[in-house]
Amino acid sequence: MFALVGIVITDDTFYQLAQPNVPIRIEMRGRTIHVEGQVFRFQMSLFEEKLLNGGGIIPLYKKFGNRLFRVAVEDAEADDGAASCATASTDCGSAGKAVDVAW
């Protein structure tokens, strides 16, 4: 299983293709990973996205203290009914970039 920035890929084909020195492109907006011409979809919860956009758990804990999870849950409840971050039509804080990570 591959886990990076809250991304989990369980498709064995991904591991066959993602070998050392093979370029990988992650597109947060579309929730896809591109490797060797194949596309793998992933999901990210609103909570995970907020942690990522906030710089991680430590900076957010410094900002909100022990209220961190309560604040994140309240925000998620307020966003109920909004487009999911797992859909390709939602920006999800990608700052308008088509490609967020590539190596």
KEDREN-177920 format. One record per atom (N, C-alpha, C): residue in one letter; residue number from 1; x, y, z; chain; atom name. Coordinates in nm, 4 decimals. Layout:
{type a; seq NUM; u X; v Y; w Z; mol A; atom CA}
...
***
This chain:
{type m; seq 1; u 0.0843; v -0.1178; w 0.0000; mol A; atom N}
{type m; seq 1; u 0.0000; v 0.0000; w 0.0000; mol A; atom CA}
{type m; seq 1; u 0.0889; v 0.1242; w 0.0000; mol A; atom C}
{type f; seq 2; u 0.0493; v 0.2250; w -0.0751; mol A; atom N}
{type f; seq 2; u 0.1230; v 0.3502; w -0.0898; mol A; atom CA}
{type f; seq 2; u 0.0492; v 0.4586; w -0.0130; mol A; atom C}
{type a; seq 3; u 0.1169; v 0.5301; w 0.0750; mol A; atom N}
{type a; seq 3; u 0.0525; v 0.6387; w 0.1490; mol A; atom CA}
{type a; seq 3; u 0.1429; v 0.7609; w 0.1462; mol A; atom C}
{type l; seq 4; u 0.0903; v 0.8695; w 0.0956; mol A; atom N}
{type l; seq 4; u 0.1639; v 0.9948; w 0.0870; mol A; atom CA}
{type l; seq 4; u 0.0624; v 1.1070; w 0.0912; mol A; atom C}
{type v; seq 5; u 0.0821; v 1.2016; w 0.1792; mol A; atom N}
{type v; seq 5; u -0.0060; v 1.3168; w 0.1881; mol A; atom CA}
{type v; seq 5; u -0.1513; v 1.2722; w 0.1994; mol A; atom C}
{type g; seq 6; u -0.1795; v 1.1707; w 0.2761; mol A; atom N}
{type g; seq 6; u -0.3160; v 1.1235; w 0.2933; mol A; atom CA}
{type g; seq 6; u -0.3686; v 1.0418; w 0.1772; mol A; atom C}
{type i; seq 7; u -0.2835; v 1.0049; w 0.0859; mol A; atom N}
{type i; seq 7; u -0.3248; v 0.9292; w -0.0319; mol A; atom CA}
{type i; seq 7; u -0.2971; v 0.7811; w -0.0079; mol A; atom C}
{type v; seq 8; u -0.3965; v 0.6983; w -0.0372; mol A; atom N}
{type v; seq 8; u -0.3798; v 0.5536; w -0.0242; mol A; atom CA}
{type v; seq 8; u -0.4133; v 0.4905; w -0.1591; mol A; atom C}
{type i; seq 9; u -0.3199; v 0.4134; w -0.2110; mol A; atom N}
{type i; seq 9; u -0.3400; v 0.3401; w -0.3366; mol A; atom CA}
{type i; seq 9; u -0.3247; v 0.1915; w -0.3053; mol A; atom C}
{type t; seq 10; u -0.4265; v 0.1139; w -0.3384; mol A; atom N}
{type t; seq 10; u -0.4209; v -0.0301; w -0.3107; mol A; atom CA}
{type t; seq 10; u -0.4125; v -0.1141; w -0.4382; mol A; atom C}
{type d; seq 11; u -0.4179; v -0.0511; w -0.5531; mol A; atom N}
{type d; seq 11; u -0.4130; v -0.1210; w -0.6815; mol A; atom CA}
{type d; seq 11; u -0.2710; v -0.1732; w -0.7065; mol A; atom C}
{type d; seq 12; u -0.2567; v -0.3035; w -0.7206; mol A; atom N}
{type d; seq 12; u -0.1251; v -0.3643; w -0.7437; mol A; atom CA}
{type d; seq 12; u -0.0581; v -0.3128; w -0.8706; mol A; atom C}
{type t; seq 13; u -0.1371; v -0.2752; w -0.9698; mol A; atom N}
{type t; seq 13; u -0.0806; v -0.2232; w -1.0942; mol A; atom CA}
{type t; seq 13; u 0.0017; v -0.0980; w -1.0678; mol A; atom C}
{type f; seq 14; u -0.0431; v -0.0153; w -0.9750; mol A; atom N}
{type f; seq 14; u 0.0318; v 0.1056; w -0.9405; mol A; atom CA}
{type f; seq 14; u 0.1738; v 0.0690; w -0.8987; mol A; atom C}
{type y; seq 15; u 0.1866; v -0.0323; w -0.8146; mol A; atom N}
{type y; seq 15; u 0.3184; v -0.0715; w -0.7635; mol A; atom CA}
{type y; seq 15; u 0.4067; v -0.1342; w -0.8702; mol A; atom C}
{type q; seq 16; u 0.3442; v -0.2005; w -0.9663; mol A; atom N}
{type q; seq 16; u 0.4216; v -0.2556; w -1.0772; mol A; atom CA}
{type q; seq 16; u 0.4784; v -0.1436; w -1.1637; mol A; atom C}
{type l; seq 17; u 0.4028; v -0.0349; w -1.1773; mol A; atom N}
{type l; seq 17; u 0.4445; v 0.0767; w -1.2625; mol A; atom CA}
{type l; seq 17; u 0.5340; v 0.1771; w -1.1907; mol A; atom C}
{type a; seq 18; u 0.5095; v 0.2010; w -1.0642; mol A; atom N}
{type a; seq 18; u 0.5809; v 0.3051; w -0.9884; mol A; atom CA}
{type a; seq 18; u 0.7138; v 0.2517; w -0.9362; mol A; atom C}
{type q; seq 19; u 0.8062; v 0.2373; w -1.0261; mol A; atom N}
{type q; seq 19; u 0.9394; v 0.1874; w -0.9927; mol A; atom CA}
{type q; seq 19; u 1.0352; v 0.3052; w -0.9755; mol A; atom C}
{type p; seq 20; u 1.1518; v 0.2823; w -0.9168; mol A; atom N}
{type p; seq 20; u 1.2497; v 0.3906; w -0.9038; mol A; atom CA}
{type p; seq 20; u 1.2774; v 0.4574; w -1.0392; mol A; atom C}
{type n; seq 21; u 1.2903; v 0.5880; w -1.0364; mol A; atom N}
{type n; seq 21; u 1.3190; v 0.6718; w -1.1534; mol A; atom CA}
{type n; seq 21; u 1.2045; v 0.6819; w -1.2536; mol A; atom C}
{type v; seq 22; u 1.0858; v 0.6341; w -1.2183; mol A; atom N}
{type v; seq 22; u 0.9687; v 0.6490; w -1.3047; mol A; atom CA}
{type v; seq 22; u 0.8927; v 0.7735; w -1.2578; mol A; atom C}
{type p; seq 23; u 0.8659; v 0.8681; w -1.3483; mol A; atom N}
{type p; seq 23; u 0.7935; v 0.9898; w -1.3086; mol A; atom CA}
{type p; seq 23; u 0.6522; v 0.9595; w -1.2590; mol A; atom C}
{type i; seq 24; u 0.6131; v 1.0289; w -1.1537; mol A; atom N}
{type i; seq 24; u 0.4791; v 1.0186; w -1.0962; mol A; atom CA}
{type i; seq 24; u 0.4246; v 1.1602; w -1.0845; mol A; atom C}
{type r; seq 25; u 0.2982; v 1.1792; w -1.1237; mol A; atom N}
{type r; seq 25; u 0.2344; v 1.3102; w -1.1133; mol A; atom CA}
{type r; seq 25; u 0.1071; v 1.2974; w -1.0301; mol A; atom C}
{type i; seq 26; u 0.0927; v 1.3815; w -0.9282; mol A; atom N}
{type i; seq 26; u -0.0257; v 1.3814; w -0.8425; mol A; atom CA}
{type i; seq 26; u -0.1048; v 1.5080; w -0.8704; mol A; atom C}
{type e; seq 27; u -0.2315; v 1.4921; w -0.9042; mol A; atom N}
{type e; seq 27; u -0.3206; v 1.6048; w -0.9281; mol A; atom CA}
{type e; seq 27; u -0.4272; v 1.6066; w -0.8194; mol A; atom C}
{type m; seq 28; u -0.4114; v 1.6996; w -0.7261; mol A; atom N}
{type m; seq 28; u -0.5055; v 1.7076; w -0.6146; mol A; atom CA}
{type m; seq 28; u -0.6452; v 1.7459; w -0.6621; mol A; atom C}
{type r; seq 29; u -0.6544; v 1.8377; w -0.7564; mol A; atom N}
{type r; seq 29; u -0.7852; v 1.8842; w -0.8026; mol A; atom CA}
{type r; seq 29; u -0.8696; v 1.7681; w -0.8546; mol A; atom C}
{type g; seq 30; u -0.8117; v 1.6828; w -0.9353; mol A; atom N}
{type g; seq 30; u -0.8852; v 1.5705; w -0.9914; mol A; atom CA}
{type g; seq 30; u -0.8778; v 1.4452; w -0.9072; mol A; atom C}
{type r; seq 31; u -0.7976; v 1.4520; w -0.7991; mol A; atom N}
{type r; seq 31; u -0.7773; v 1.3363; w -0.7111; mol A; atom CA}
{type r; seq 31; u -0.7268; v 1.2171; w -0.7916; mol A; atom C}
{type t; seq 32; u -0.6192; v 1.2421; w -0.8691; mol A; atom N}
{type t; seq 32; u -0.5618; v 1.1357; w -0.9511; mol A; atom CA}
{type t; seq 32; u -0.4104; v 1.1332; w -0.9384; mol A; atom C}
{type i; seq 33; u -0.3542; v 1.0142; w -0.9613; mol A; atom N}
{type i; seq 33; u -0.2098; v 0.9952; w -0.9709; mol A; atom CA}
{type i; seq 33; u -0.1836; v 0.9359; w -1.1087; mol A; atom C}
{type h; seq 34; u -0.0869; v 0.9936; w -1.1796; mol A; atom N}
{type h; seq 34; u -0.0533; v 0.9503; w -1.3149; mol A; atom CA}
{type h; seq 34; u 0.0860; v 0.8882; w -1.3132; mol A; atom C}
{type v; seq 35; u 0.0947; v 0.7669; w -1.3651; mol A; atom N}
{type v; seq 35; u 0.2235; v 0.6987; w -1.3750; mol A; atom CA}
{type v; seq 35; u 0.2207; v 0.6085; w -1.4987; mol A; atom C}
{type e; seq 36; u 0.3239; v 0.6211; w -1.5817; mol A; atom N}
{type e; seq 36; u 0.3386; v 0.5376; w -1.7017; mol A; atom CA}
{type e; seq 36; u 0.2111; v 0.5351; w -1.7872; mol A; atom C}
{type g; seq 37; u 0.1466; v 0.6506; w -1.8024; mol A; atom N}
{type g; seq 37; u 0.0285; v 0.6605; w -1.8876; mol A; atom CA}
{type g; seq 37; u -0.1002; v 0.6094; w -1.8257; mol A; atom C}
{type q; seq 38; u -0.0952; v 0.5599; w -1.7049; mol A; atom N}
{type q; seq 38; u -0.2156; v 0.5118; w -1.6370; mol A; atom CA}
{type q; seq 38; u -0.2558; v 0.6104; w -1.5281; mol A; atom C}
{type v; seq 39; u -0.3852; v 0.6136; w -1.4993; mol A; atom N}
{type v; seq 39; u -0.4399; v 0.7061; w -1.4003; mol A; atom CA}
{type v; seq 39; u -0.5021; v 0.6254; w -1.2869; mol A; atom C}
{type f; seq 40; u -0.4670; v 0.6633; w -1.1650; mol A; atom N}
{type f; seq 40; u -0.5198; v 0.5981; w -1.0451; mol A; atom CA}
{type f; seq 40; u -0.5908; v 0.7044; w -0.9618; mol A; atom C}
{type r; seq 41; u -0.7151; v 0.6772; w -0.9248; mol A; atom N}
{type r; seq 41; u -0.7935; v 0.7720; w -0.8454; mol A; atom CA}
{type r; seq 41; u -0.7722; v 0.7460; w -0.6967; mol A; atom C}
{type f; seq 42; u -0.7835; v 0.8544; w -0.6192; mol A; atom N}
{type f; seq 42; u -0.7778; v 0.8419; w -0.4739; mol A; atom CA}
{type f; seq 42; u -0.8810; v 0.9342; w -0.4126; mol A; atom C}
{type q; seq 43; u -0.9091; v 0.9114; w -0.2853; mol A; atom N}
{type q; seq 43; u -1.0033; v 0.9959; w -0.2129; mol A; atom CA}
{type q; seq 43; u -0.9324; v 1.0598; w -0.0958; mol A; atom C}
{type m; seq 44; u -0.9806; v 1.1768; w -0.0590; mol A; atom N}
{type m; seq 44; u -0.9271; v 1.2473; w 0.0564; mol A; atom CA}
{type m; seq 44; u -1.0451; v 1.3138; w 0.1263; mol A; atom C}
{type s; seq 45; u -1.0584; v 1.2899; w 0.2554; mol A; atom N}
{type s; seq 45; u -1.1690; v 1.3494; w 0.3299; mol A; atom CA}
{type s; seq 45; u -1.1460; v 1.4990; w 0.3483; mol A; atom C}
{type l; seq 46; u -1.2521; v 1.5691; w 0.3785; mol A; atom N}
{type l; seq 46; u -1.2418; v 1.7122; w 0.4045; mol A; atom CA}
{type l; seq 46; u -1.1489; v 1.7381; w 0.5224; mol A; atom C}
{type f; seq 47; u -1.1553; v 1.6529; w 0.6236; mol A; atom N}
{type f; seq 47; u -1.0689; v 1.6678; w 0.7407; mol A; atom CA}
{type f; seq 47; u -0.9216; v 1.6535; w 0.7014; mol A; atom C}
{type e; seq 48; u -0.8893; v 1.5506; w 0.6220; mol A; atom N}
{type e; seq 48; u -0.7509; v 1.5315; w 0.5760; mol A; atom CA}
{type e; seq 48; u -0.7041; v 1.6514; w 0.4943; mol A; atom C}
{type e; seq 49; u -0.7924; v 1.7015; w 0.4093; mol A; atom N}
{type e; seq 49; u -0.7574; v 1.8168; w 0.3272; mol A; atom CA}
{type e; seq 49; u -0.7291; v 1.9388; w 0.4143; mol A; atom C}
{type k; seq 50; u -0.8113; v 1.9599; w 0.5169; mol A; atom N}
{type k; seq 50; u -0.7901; v 2.0743; w 0.6062; mol A; atom CA}
{type k; seq 50; u -0.6574; v 2.0612; w 0.6804; mol A; atom C}
{type l; seq 51; u -0.6228; v 1.9399; w 0.7230; mol A; atom N}
{type l; seq 51; u -0.4925; v 1.9189; w 0.7869; mol A; atom CA}
{type l; seq 51; u -0.3795; v 1.9518; w 0.6905; mol A; atom C}
{type l; seq 52; u -0.3915; v 1.9058; w 0.5676; mol A; atom N}
{type l; seq 52; u -0.2890; v 1.9312; w 0.4670; mol A; atom CA}
{type l; seq 52; u -0.2773; v 2.0806; w 0.4373; mol A; atom C}
{type n; seq 53; u -0.3901; v 2.1455; w 0.4128; mol A; atom N}
{type n; seq 53; u -0.3891; v 2.2883; w 0.3796; mol A; atom CA}
{type n; seq 53; u -0.3439; v 2.3746; w 0.4963; mol A; atom C}
{type g; seq 54; u -0.3628; v 2.3246; w 0.6188; mol A; atom N}
{type g; seq 54; u -0.3215; v 2.3993; w 0.7376; mol A; atom CA}
{type g; seq 54; u -0.1758; v 2.3777; w 0.7740; mol A; atom C}
{type g; seq 55; u -0.1046; v 2.2985; w 0.6961; mol A; atom N}
{type g; seq 55; u 0.0369; v 2.2763; w 0.7219; mol A; atom CA}
{type g; seq 55; u 0.0655; v 2.1559; w 0.8085; mol A; atom C}
{type g; seq 56; u -0.0371; v 2.0779; w 0.8407; mol A; atom N}
{type g; seq 56; u -0.0183; v 1.9586; w 0.9225; mol A; atom CA}
{type g; seq 56; u -0.0753; v 1.9767; w 1.0617; mol A; atom C}
{type i; seq 57; u -0.0691; v 1.8713; w 1.1382; mol A; atom N}
{type i; seq 57; u -0.1332; v 1.8717; w 1.2690; mol A; atom CA}
{type i; seq 57; u -0.0627; v 1.9632; w 1.3693; mol A; atom C}
{type i; seq 58; u 0.0687; v 1.9740; w 1.3625; mol A; atom N}
{type i; seq 58; u 0.1425; v 2.0559; w 1.4604; mol A; atom CA}
{type i; seq 58; u 0.1066; v 2.2040; w 1.4475; mol A; atom C}
{type p; seq 59; u 0.1170; v 2.2648; w 1.3275; mol A; atom N}
{type p; seq 59; u 0.0792; v 2.4060; w 1.3171; mol A; atom CA}
{type p; seq 59; u -0.0670; v 2.4314; w 1.3547; mol A; atom C}
{type l; seq 60; u -0.1553; v 2.3390; w 1.3168; mol A; atom N}
{type l; seq 60; u -0.2958; v 2.3573; w 1.3515; mol A; atom CA}
{type l; seq 60; u -0.3177; v 2.3417; w 1.5015; mol A; atom C}
{type y; seq 61; u -0.2433; v 2.2519; w 1.5644; mol A; atom N}
{type y; seq 61; u -0.2545; v 2.2371; w 1.7093; mol A; atom CA}
{type y; seq 61; u -0.2058; v 2.3640; w 1.7789; mol A; atom C}
{type k; seq 62; u -0.0982; v 2.4226; w 1.7267; mol A; atom N}
{type k; seq 62; u -0.0486; v 2.5478; w 1.7846; mol A; atom CA}
{type k; seq 62; u -0.1530; v 2.6581; w 1.7726; mol A; atom C}
{type k; seq 63; u -0.2294; v 2.6558; w 1.6649; mol A; atom N}
{type k; seq 63; u -0.3312; v 2.7589; w 1.6424; mol A; atom CA}
{type k; seq 63; u -0.4568; v 2.7351; w 1.7260; mol A; atom C}
{type f; seq 64; u -0.5047; v 2.6101; w 1.7321; mol A; atom N}
{type f; seq 64; u -0.6325; v 2.5805; w 1.7964; mol A; atom CA}
{type f; seq 64; u -0.6205; v 2.5065; w 1.9292; mol A; atom C}
{type g; seq 65; u -0.5016; v 2.4578; w 1.9622; mol A; atom N}
{type g; seq 65; u -0.4845; v 2.3842; w 2.0870; mol A; atom CA}
{type g; seq 65; u -0.5690; v 2.2584; w 2.0885; mol A; atom C}
{type n; seq 66; u -0.6206; v 2.2256; w 2.2074; mol A; atom N}
{type n; seq 66; u -0.6978; v 2.1017; w 2.2191; mol A; atom CA}
{type n; seq 66; u -0.8359; v 2.1114; w 2.1541; mol A; atom C}
{type r; seq 67; u -0.8684; v 2.2244; w 2.0940; mol A; atom N}
{type r; seq 67; u -0.9946; v 2.2395; w 2.0203; mol A; atom CA}
{type r; seq 67; u -0.9794; v 2.2002; w 1.8734; mol A; atom C}
{type l; seq 68; u -0.8589; v 2.1622; w 1.8319; mol A; atom N}
{type l; seq 68; u -0.8297; v 2.1345; w 1.6910; mol A; atom CA}
{type l; seq 68; u -0.9330; v 2.0435; w 1.6261; mol A; atom C}
{type f; seq 69; u -0.9582; v 1.9284; w 1.6834; mol A; atom N}
{type f; seq 69; u -1.0485; v 1.8323; w 1.6203; mol A; atom CA}
{type f; seq 69; u -1.1923; v 1.8812; w 1.6239; mol A; atom C}
{type r; seq 70; u -1.2306; v 1.9480; w 1.7317; mol A; atom N}
{type r; seq 70; u -1.3659; v 2.0033; w 1.7405; mol A; atom CA}
{type r; seq 70; u -1.3862; v 2.1078; w 1.6304; mol A; atom C}
{type v; seq 71; u -1.2889; v 2.1961; w 1.6123; mol A; atom N}
{type v; seq 71; u -1.2980; v 2.2993; w 1.5089; mol A; atom CA}
{type v; seq 71; u -1.3066; v 2.2352; w 1.3709; mol A; atom C}
{type a; seq 72; u -1.2246; v 2.1358; w 1.3446; mol A; atom N}
{type a; seq 72; u -1.2250; v 2.0695; w 1.2136; mol A; atom CA}
{type a; seq 72; u -1.3576; v 1.9997; w 1.1875; mol A; atom C}
{type v; seq 73; u -1.4135; v 1.9354; w 1.2897; mol A; atom N}
{type v; seq 73; u -1.5415; v 1.8666; w 1.2740; mol A; atom CA}
{type v; seq 73; u -1.6526; v 1.9678; w 1.2515; mol A; atom C}
{type e; seq 74; u -1.6512; v 2.0781; w 1.3259; mol A; atom N}
{type e; seq 74; u -1.7536; v 2.1807; w 1.3071; mol A; atom CA}
{type e; seq 74; u -1.7476; v 2.2360; w 1.1658; mol A; atom C}
{type d; seq 75; u -1.6273; v 2.2610; w 1.1155; mol A; atom N}
{type d; seq 75; u -1.6123; v 2.3100; w 0.9787; mol A; atom CA}
{type d; seq 75; u -1.6644; v 2.2074; w 0.8791; mol A; atom C}
{type a; seq 76; u -1.6366; v 2.0803; w 0.9031; mol A; atom N}
{type a; seq 76; u -1.6820; v 1.9751; w 0.8124; mol A; atom CA}
{type a; seq 76; u -1.8341; v 1.9682; w 0.8125; mol A; atom C}
{type e; seq 77; u -1.8965; v 1.9832; w 0.9303; mol A; atom N}
{type e; seq 77; u -2.0422; v 1.9813; w 0.9379; mol A; atom CA}
{type e; seq 77; u -2.1013; v 2.1007; w 0.8654; mol A; atom C}
{type a; seq 78; u -2.0367; v 2.2162; w 0.8750; mol A; atom N}
{type a; seq 78; u -2.0838; v 2.3361; w 0.8060; mol A; atom CA}
{type a; seq 78; u -2.0747; v 2.3187; w 0.6551; mol A; atom C}
{type d; seq 79; u -1.9777; v 2.2392; w 0.6105; mol A; atom N}
{type d; seq 79; u -1.9585; v 2.2156; w 0.4678; mol A; atom CA}
{type d; seq 79; u -2.0459; v 2.1022; w 0.4165; mol A; atom C}
{type d; seq 80; u -2.1259; v 2.0401; w 0.5048; mol A; atom N}
{type d; seq 80; u -2.2109; v 1.9289; w 0.4634; mol A; atom CA}
{type d; seq 80; u -2.2978; v 1.9705; w 0.3458; mol A; atom C}
{type g; seq 81; u -2.3048; v 1.8862; w 0.2462; mol A; atom N}
{type g; seq 81; u -2.3821; v 1.9177; w 0.1280; mol A; atom CA}
{type g; seq 81; u -2.2988; v 1.9840; w 0.0199; mol A; atom C}
{type a; seq 82; u -2.1802; v 2.0266; w 0.0549; mol A; atom N}
{type a; seq 82; u -2.0915; v 2.0854; w -0.0456; mol A; atom CA}
{type a; seq 82; u -2.0324; v 1.9733; w -0.1288; mol A; atom C}
{type a; seq 83; u -1.9769; v 2.0080; w -0.2420; mol A; atom N}
{type a; seq 83; u -1.9143; v 1.9070; w -0.3275; mol A; atom CA}
{type a; seq 83; u -1.8007; v 1.8396; w -0.2525; mol A; atom C}
{type s; seq 84; u -1.7882; v 1.7118; w -0.2710; mol A; atom N}
{type s; seq 84; u -1.6849; v 1.6348; w -0.2031; mol A; atom CA}
{type s; seq 84; u -1.5483; v 1.6611; w -0.2635; mol A; atom C}
{type c; seq 85; u -1.4459; v 1.6532; w -0.1807; mol A; atom N}
{type c; seq 85; u -1.3095; v 1.6707; w -0.2300; mol A; atom CA}
{type c; seq 85; u -1.2647; v 1.5498; w -0.3100; mol A; atom C}
{type a; seq 86; u -1.3457; v 1.4474; w -0.3155; mol A; atom N}
{type a; seq 86; u -1.3096; v 1.3298; w -0.3938; mol A; atom CA}
{type a; seq 86; u -1.3643; v 1.3388; w -0.5357; mol A; atom C}
{type t; seq 87; u -1.4298; v 1.4507; w -0.5684; mol A; atom N}
{type t; seq 87; u -1.4842; v 1.4638; w -0.7024; mol A; atom CA}
{type t; seq 87; u -1.3914; v 1.5464; w -0.7886; mol A; atom C}
{type a; seq 88; u -1.3881; v 1.5159; w -0.9137; mol A; atom N}
{type a; seq 88; u -1.2977; v 1.5861; w -1.0051; mol A; atom CA}
{type a; seq 88; u -1.3402; v 1.7306; w -1.0281; mol A; atom C}
{type s; seq 89; u -1.4671; v 1.7645; w -1.0037; mol A; atom N}
{type s; seq 89; u -1.5138; v 1.8998; w -1.0318; mol A; atom CA}
{type s; seq 89; u -1.4875; v 1.9963; w -0.9176; mol A; atom C}
{type t; seq 90; u -1.4308; v 1.9501; w -0.8087; mol A; atom N}
{type t; seq 90; u -1.4075; v 2.0347; w -0.6924; mol A; atom CA}
{type t; seq 90; u -1.2604; v 2.0711; w -0.6823; mol A; atom C}
{type d; seq 91; u -1.2328; v 2.1999; w -0.6554; mol A; atom N}
{type d; seq 91; u -1.0946; v 2.2475; w -0.6486; mol A; atom CA}
{type d; seq 91; u -1.0227; v 2.1937; w -0.5262; mol A; atom C}
{type c; seq 92; u -1.0851; v 2.1929; w -0.4106; mol A; atom N}
{type c; seq 92; u -1.0288; v 2.1375; w -0.2875; mol A; atom CA}
{type c; seq 92; u -0.8980; v 2.2017; w -0.2456; mol A; atom C}
{type g; seq 93; u -0.8865; v 2.3295; w -0.2654; mol A; atom N}
{type g; seq 93; u -0.7693; v 2.3993; w -0.2151; mol A; atom CA}
{type g; seq 93; u -0.6432; v 2.3780; w -0.2952; mol A; atom C}
{type s; seq 94; u -0.6542; v 2.3414; w -0.4180; mol A; atom N}
{type s; seq 94; u -0.5354; v 2.3182; w -0.4991; mol A; atom CA}
{type s; seq 94; u -0.4756; v 2.4466; w -0.5531; mol A; atom C}
{type a; seq 95; u -0.5323; v 2.5601; w -0.5143; mol A; atom N}
{type a; seq 95; u -0.4825; v 2.6914; w -0.5563; mol A; atom CA}
{type a; seq 95; u -0.4755; v 2.7033; w -0.7078; mol A; atom C}
{type g; seq 96; u -0.5660; v 2.6348; w -0.7768; mol A; atom N}
{type g; seq 96; u -0.5748; v 2.6483; w -0.9210; mol A; atom CA}
{type g; seq 96; u -0.4691; v 2.5737; w -1.0002; mol A; atom C}
{type k; seq 97; u -0.3822; v 2.5012; w -0.9329; mol A; atom N}
{type k; seq 97; u -0.2769; v 2.4284; w -1.0033; mol A; atom CA}
{type k; seq 97; u -0.3318; v 2.2969; w -1.0566; mol A; atom C}
{type a; seq 98; u -0.2969; v 2.2647; w -1.1800; mol A; atom N}
{type a; seq 98; u -0.3395; v 2.1374; w -1.2362; mol A; atom CA}
{type a; seq 98; u -0.2558; v 2.0236; w -1.1802; mol A; atom C}
{type v; seq 99; u -0.1261; v 2.0468; w -1.1634; mol A; atom N}
{type v; seq 99; u -0.0365; v 1.9449; w -1.1093; mol A; atom CA}
{type v; seq 99; u 0.0192; v 1.9973; w -0.9785; mol A; atom C}
{type d; seq 100; u -0.0036; v 1.9247; w -0.8706; mol A; atom N}
{type d; seq 100; u 0.0409; v 1.9686; w -0.7397; mol A; atom CA}
{type d; seq 100; u 0.1741; v 1.9076; w -0.7001; mol A; atom C}
{type v; seq 101; u 0.1987; v 1.7823; w -0.7388; mol A; atom N}
{type v; seq 101; u 0.3223; v 1.7142; w -0.7027; mol A; atom CA}
{type v; seq 101; u 0.3660; v 1.6297; w -0.8217; mol A; atom C}
{type a; seq 102; u 0.4918; v 1.6381; w -0.8550; mol A; atom N}
{type a; seq 102; u 0.5454; v 1.5525; w -0.9616; mol A; atom CA}
{type a; seq 102; u 0.6905; v 1.5224; w -0.9301; mol A; atom C}
{type w; seq 103; u 0.7325; v 1.3990; w -0.9559; mol A; atom N}
{type w; seq 103; u 0.8737; v 1.3625; w -0.9403; mol A; atom CA}
{type w; seq 103; u 0.9059; v 1.2455; w -1.0277; mol A; atom C}
***
